[in-house]
């Protein structure tokens, strides 16, 4: 991990670069797997599960019996924690409901808007060494609140053909309809195209490795919508001399253990704090189970010492982090300075872990600088807005000539005529 002292503004762009991997071969490999799934369906899924997850599957769908058995394997404390987290997530997303809009924009012209749930959504949940059952709650809970009719979940099975019991329990609590043993690129292809067992969906959500991310990007070009562009997870921390070095180090390491290409960045105006955090990171790193993984991630992580806190916000807004922690006594007073970020954690006690699991906000967030243009997953992510307009005779009188003039200016005679015929009829009736 590097400490950078008072960089010049013209250096920001280079210094803020994220980990980058060449993807020439990746795109070709992913494209081949997707095309195979499109053509061969379930047969291709089983072949790839044997090749990549080393398991011979007969039935892809998880049965009710498997779900009941999984529940018995979980500690009661964990089950209670999952239910508590689900409750908080549900309360926050329930509050995001928007009322229908009805407006008379001008006499006789009535416009309205309503929210309609996406009927079929697909959730991809990574398995492996870190089964992300928390992501099940983050995605299925708002999908259920939004009113999505079919919530399909795909996750890679273990070598015995089972999904992690916490994933199955969280899916039950959050209201997932159908669960399938299918991971990687093949799962994205299955949900994008549909197979004999796995239904096609209209939108795919969820994180994944570089193969899953690439697959989501490819299918989004022609076949299905996705939640957002995604890259390695990241956190930025803005801290002043009131920050606790142990807290800051723990927050950086909680990000680093996500994956080898995750990134943690600290912006501070205190050189003393910077060095204390650096030492504390090295100390806490030795205590982690995923020490080797976190250490690789830290090679991409940086500590910036800036002239003042205001400059820290300037450079952080340029970075546009997925997660942003304001480790300051007066964090709330600085919140308005945040322009680009996925989710913000205010004050010394607001660790990223709270948002990752149980505070109620969603942890599916834009990475790689996309926070400049994208929101994190929310209730609206699972619905569409449909607008309506209703013109009366008075409405024709109000905007008829406006429409005619604009259509004429664009050279679209048929557009003009569609209004002119109506104007003539309304005029005749007077």
Helices and strands as residue ranges (DSSP letters): E 2-5, G 9-11, H 12-15, H 24-40, H 42-52, H 64-73, H 76-94, E 101-106, E 109-117, E 120-124, H 133-146, E 150-155, H 165-174, E 178-181, H 184-193, E 203-205, H 210-219, E 225-226, E 234-239, H 245-256, E 263-268, H 271-285, H 291-298, E 302-305, H 309-319, E 321-327, H 331-334, G 335-337, E 341-346, H 352-357, G 370-372, G 379-382, E 383-391, H 393-409, H 413-429
